[in-house]
Amino acid sequence: MEKGDRKKFIPINFPNARNCMTLKMNGLKGEIKLSPAAEKAIEILNENGFEAYAVGGAVRDCLLGKAASDFDVATSATPSETVAAFSGCKTFLTGEKHGTVTVLLGESIEITTFRSDGLYEDKRRPKNVKFVKSIAEDLSRRDFTVNALAYSPKTGIIDLYGGLSDLKEKILRAVGDPETRFDEDALRILRALRFSATLGFEIEENTGAAIKKLKSNLGAVSAERIFSELKKLLSGSYADDVLIKYADVIFEIIPELAPCYKFEQHSKWHAFDVYEHIVRAVKAAPKDETLKLTMLFHDVAKPKKFFIGNDGEGHFYGHAEASASVAAQALKRLKAPNKLINDVFLLVKEHDRQINCDDKAIKKVLSKFGTKFFFDLMAVKAADNAAQGTAFAAESGRRVSALKAHAEEIIERGDCYDLGSLAINGDDLKEIGYCGKAIGKALGDILNDVIVGNLQNDRVALLKSARKRLK
């Protein structure tokens, strides 16, 4: 089949062995290997006279050569018929309204009755569903062609919408009319961006146009669901392409980023506008949700803080602290966990902190913020430098690498830089007469003297200093 030649509504039915051979000839890497639970569920339903297929993302991932374990099964059996078919197993009506039964077969597996959806009145969920007997009707309600594939060992793959072709060509295309799909369920807009960012699939032209046209529908999606999709999107290997191409959609959920778009920095340190720098920094950050979100927000307040100095350069004094406040407000709106908000806030606030590459300076940062924060901050600085795109970036990167290596040496030597490694503790101070808040203050002062080299981390010497301070 030539690219663009799409035969719709033609099921592909062939035995599994021929199926795998044919898929490889068509350029797809994988074969479908069902989980034991999915295979057993399909077998039991077939034995009881019902159709049953593995459906959804696990089928897609298998065909792409990716590991897949979370299989869902669709069946012609009603929920009550499914429960009866698995009478010897534990079953739970986890979504009876939508036809879903969870069955324990060594592991839990969700089995859902073929269905068609009623009207979507809130742009998220159908008001009601109707159970149907045809896999074709069930597949017609799904979001994207690559997710509208069904498989069973008996029939092979059922592909009614050209999903196999789109998998081969790495295209993300809505099933049927894209505007209808996104008007039904606005979350599909972010799912499309997330799939594009994680799989590297190009969003088909009409599907992309519908995403941009209906982006305001995202206002109907809960903050929790938006945040869940955003985190997955940011960790995708192709997130930078999506963040640039669909910037207007991203601004719909994070309007704080909109002023950064095309905002020139007029700085010898930066080759890109603020938004493109942010996007490149997100890409450069390790695949950790805290670090990805930190880079997304680390320069968000730069447009507010911009001015041209007497040197003719653009400056952004105070942007780190201002960006941290914006990040916290945005993440709170997105219902992020408090710990994550606090972690991102602190990293954004400190991302421009200058640290000398010596024992004293590094130990002070380790003491104040902790080891994990220090190395997270180094990752943030490295990503920030990598996104500058100028000749200065390499030198900045070397400084960060030197800081990281120096900190690792300090830790490996077992140097004292926090209260936990101090040779005395609060109980020791109580014994010589300290009480209340004076204990914490004295420990902090003594630790600082050890860090700057005025005291050796020796128990006798520290107690002597503590007694002197008490007097």
Secondary structure by P-SEA (a helix, b strand, c coil): cccccccccccccccaaaaaaaaaaacccbbbbbcaaaaaaaaaaaaabbbbbbccaaaaaaaacccccbbbbbccccaaaaaaaaccbbbbccccccbbbbbbccbbbbbbcccccccccccccccbbbbbccaaaaaaacccccccbbbcccccbbbccaaaaaaaaccccccccaaaaaaaccaaaaaaaaaaaaccccccaaaaaaaaaaccccccccaaaaaaaaaaaaaccaaaaaaaaaaaaaaacccccccccccccccccccccaaaaaaaaaaaccccaaaaaaaacccccccccccccccccccccaaaaaaaaaaaaaaaaacccaaaaaaaaaaaaaccccccccaaaaaaaaaaccaaaaaaaaaaaaaaaaaccccaaaaaaaaaaaaaaaaaaaaaaccccccccccccaaaaaaaccccaaaaaaaaaaaaaaaaccccccaaaaaaaaaaaac
